[in-house]
Amino acid sequence: MVQLMIACPMTGEPVFTGLYADDPTPPTASAAVGCPHCGDLHEWKRDEAWTEAGAAPAPAPA
């Protein structure tokens, strides 16, 4: 499956949104994801996401 990714605004690192490009109900307005890179909660809109084939999901924050 192809993952939907966003960029961490603090580090620029890619963050797995927890959604896939072929999910039947992708967010239409906005969603939020906990960032494993900086620890913040990032709200994002669908037009800010991109697909990344073959990427491993980001680990959950500790």
N, C-alpha and C positions, 0 to 999 in steps of 0.2 A: 504494500500500500504506500501511497505517496503522502508524506506528512506535510501539514501546514506549519510553516515556521514564521517567526517574527524576529526582529533584532532587539536585543536588550539596549535600551536607550543610554544606559550608563557605560556599557563595555563594547557594544556593537556585536557581541557574540550572538550566534543564532540560538533561538529558544523554541523548542517543540511546544506547540499550542495545546497538544492533547487531542487534536482533530486531524482528520485525514481529508485529502482533496475529494474523495468520493463519498464522504459522510452524507447521508440523506438530509440532514438538517444543519448545515453550517450556520454560524451566526450571521444574522442579517444586519445588525446594528453594531454591536460591540461585544467583546468578551474580555475576560481577564485570565491571566496565568501567573503562577508563582515562578519567579526567575531563579534558576540554580546558580547563576553567575553573580548576581548582586544581592539576592535575597528579597528584592522588592516585588510587589504585585504590579504587573504591567497590564493596563487596559489597552486593547487593540481593536482595530476595525478591519473588516475583511480586506479592504484595499491595501492594507499595510502588510499583509501576509504573502508569502510566496511558497511554492512547493519545492521540496527537496527529496528526490528519490533516493532510497537506500540509506537514509540517515537513521542513526539509532536515536530513540527517544532520550531526551535530556533526563538525567537523574533528578529525583525529587529532592528539594532542599532538606537538609538534615535538621 
